[in-house]
Amino acid sequence: MLIEQLFAQGIMTMGPSRLDPNRQVGVFSPDLIPKLSASRAAEIETFRWIAGDWSYENLVPATRVSPAYADIGSQTFSLCEGDTWICVVSPDGGRHRHITFDPFSKQWIYVLTRGSYGILRSPEGWTGDRMVFSGLMTMIGINCEWRMTWIKISQDEFSFVNEEKREDGSWAYVDDWRFRRKEPGARSS
């Protein structure tokens, strides 16, 4: 059970409540918090290069009912929430949490909350210049198991490929997103 595991692993201990110090409740182990913060900061640093303004091309193959097409656009990413999240910046300047590192589970988390909904995970994180996220999601009303393979080509170029799991367990190519920094060498936070 969750609470038992948290106490057994030393993640939680008994301590005073923030709202009523006379009440003993489960709290995070005080010596663990700085270690977790340092772990998250080190991992986020490996993704800091993404901060800035990007142009993209989305390549979508033909299907039996639709032609192939390529869409284009731009996207801004920034570090936010005290540099604990990589956020997508909307045209109105709003920042939306998108990617973070969970130091408890030691995995990257990719969050979809606008039009597509889900949480994809990457337990392996960066392996060289590649990271794979996977998980269940709802893509514009359709439930599916999804896999995204990110490839960092350089500080100024990256791509990711989306795949959907078929009923037989194999992965089917969905589309390819290719990003180029608008001002090579420039980064923002």
Summary of the structure (lengths in Angstrom):
residues: 189
radius of gyration: 19.6
end to end distance: 39.3
largest distance: 66.5
contacts: 480
relative contact order: 0.14
helix: 13%
strand: 54%
